[in-house]
Amino acid sequence: MALVVKALEGAIASLVLNRPEARNALSIEMCDAIVDALGEIDVMDAVRVVLVRGEGSVFCSGADFAAVSGPSGIEFVAAFERMLDAIARHRLPIIASIHGAALGGGLQLATACDFRITAGDARLGIPSARLGILVNFENVRRLTLLVGLARAKEILMTARVYSGAEAVATGLVNRSVPARDLAAETESWAREIAALSPLSVQGSKRALQVLFDDMSNPRNRAPGPSSEMDELVAQAYASDDLQEGVRAMQERRPPDFTGR
């Protein structure tokens, strides 16, 4: 199998990129498997956070060269874009746990996630200029909104590869930790997020995606997203979770959110 799905402590689902013999290089089949797995997770009511990590020595070395350079190159690009869109638009927060390397398409995959935690000795970059590949406009925009215009130019136009520790300063990742602490740190983040109100966390993710879409198409704004967000806000204010959050704060105890 290209992908393994398993639950961690009930509220956390883990997607494991499982092509270690190919350094978890992305193929059409692997991209499709990620989309399918995210669809399966979407209907798991108990899951609140998704982790993405790689089996073997690296997180993801990028696109499979055979898929990119062969006759099916355009088909790969379409599958790759579907996969990134599925990650970015999934209702649940998604955390990338990066070890070894996240290069090219591997870093673009991580960038589509909501959070990135990396080992300090990991290598991150988009060396597309060394290969003659042009990154899709949507992914250039996503990268630029993440790190800023100057950094995006540096990443894309110099083909520089950063250490995990350097990547924090660029804004590429949220946190860098020693490799031995990566799994524990990632799961700790996942548990912390899973303990928060899912209505608030998921609503915030959706609001940020709507903002991204509006920034992407400023001339084509429609009233739909605003109405959708008003409904999500109203749902949160009328929820049992809000009442539980207030009670827990008053009683100085951890809240027990149910997502209702």
Secondary structure by P-SEA (a helix, b strand, c coil): ccbbbbbccccbbbbbbccccccccccaaaaaaaaaaaaaaaacccccbbbbbbcccccccccccccccccaaaaaaaaaaaaaaaaaaccbbbbbbccccccaaaaaaaaaccbbbbcccbbbbcccccccccccaaaaaaaaaaccaaaaaaaccccccccaaaaaaaccccccccccaaaaaaaaaaaaaaaccaaaaaaaaaaaaaaaaaaaccccccaaaaaaaaaaaaaaaacaaaaaaaaaaaaccccccccc
